[in-house]
Amino acid sequence: MSDYVWESVEIKQSARRAGEAFASVGQGRISLNADACDLIENIYECEYVEVNKAKKGTSTIIGLRFTKNKTSKSLHATRRKYKGELVDGVNINSKQLIKIFFGETKENITSRYPVEKVDGNMLAINIEKEL
C-alpha cells in the first residue's frame, strides 16, 4: 500500500431539514419535506390535495392545493412516518401523477425540486430546477 497516493475526499452530506423547502419526486410519489410543509398553516389537517399546473413558455410548474374535502380530482395526502411514528412531511403517492409530469424517467430514481408558497393553501414545485 505504500506505493499508493492518498487524497482526502470531500463528501457533502444532505441534512434532513436544512432550512430549504423542497419536494422529492420519484418512485411513484411526491414527498414534501418539513420546511415545505411549514409554508402552509395547518397542512396536516388537510387530507387531500388537488394537482394543478402552470405554464410559462415551455416551463411547467406543479401546483398542489391542499384541502380537507375529497373531490373527484383530489389525491390523498398522507403524513410521513418514521419507524411507525408520525414525523413532519407529507407524501402524495400516485404513479400516474409522476408519469404525467416526468414520463417513465422517475421510476427508479428520486430528484429534489424547490417548493414555494403560492397562496394560503397552495404550494408550487418548480420541476424545471433540480436541486
Residue pairs with C-beta under 8 A, 6 or more apart in sequence:
16 33
16 34
17 33
17 34
17 35
17 88
18 35
19 35
20 33
20 35
20 114
20 131
21 32
21 33
21 35
21 36
21 38
21 39
21 114
21 115
21 116
22 32
22 33
22 35
22 36
22 112
22 113
22 114
22 115
22 131
23 30
23 31
23 32
23 33
23 36
23 112
23 113
23 115
23 125
24 30
24 31
24 33
24 110
24 111
24 112
25 31
25 98
25 102
25 106
25 110
25 111
25 112
25 113
25 125
25 127
26 98
26 106
26 107
26 108
26 109
26 110
26 111
27 98
27 106
27 107
27 108
27 109
27 110
28 93
28 94
28 95
28 98
28 107
29 91
29 92
29 93
29 94
29 98
30 62
30 64
30 91
30 92
30 94
30 97
30 98
30 125
31 80
31 89
31 90
31 91
31 92
32 64
32 89
32 90
32 91
32 92
32 115
32 123
33 88
33 89
34 87
34 88
34 89
36 89
36 90
36 115
36 123
37 43
37 44
37 88
37 89
37 90
38 88
39 115
39 116
39 117
39 123
40 46
40 66
40 117
40 120
40 121
40 122
40 123
41 120
43 66
43 90
44 79
44 90
45 68
46 66
46 67
46 68
46 77
46 121
47 68
47 70
47 76
47 77
48 66
48 67
48 68
48 69
48 70
48 71
48 74
48 75
48 76
48 77
49 64
49 65
49 66
49 67
49 74
49 75
49 76
49 77
49 92
50 64
50 65
50 67
50 71
50 73
50 74
50 75
51 62
51 63
51 64
51 65
51 73
51 75
51 97
52 62
52 63
52 64
52 65
52 122
53 60
53 61
53 62
53 63
53 101
54 60
54 61
54 63
54 124
55 61
59 128
60 101
60 127
60 128
61 124
61 125
61 126
61 127
61 128
62 101
62 124
62 125
62 127
63 118
63 122
63 123
63 124
63 125
64 92
64 122
64 123
64 124
64 125
65 121
65 122
66 77
66 121
66 122
66 123
67 74
67 121
75 92
75 93
75 94
75 97
76 92
76 93
77 90
77 91
77 92
78 90
78 91
78 92
78 93
79 86
79 87
79 89
79 90
79 91
80 86
80 87
80 88
80 89
80 90
80 91
81 87
98 106
101 127
102 127
111 130
111 131
112 130
112 131
113 125
113 126
113 127
113 129
113 130
113 131
114 125
114 126
114 129
114 131
115 123
115 124
115 125
115 126
116 123
116 124
116 126
117 123
117 124
118 124
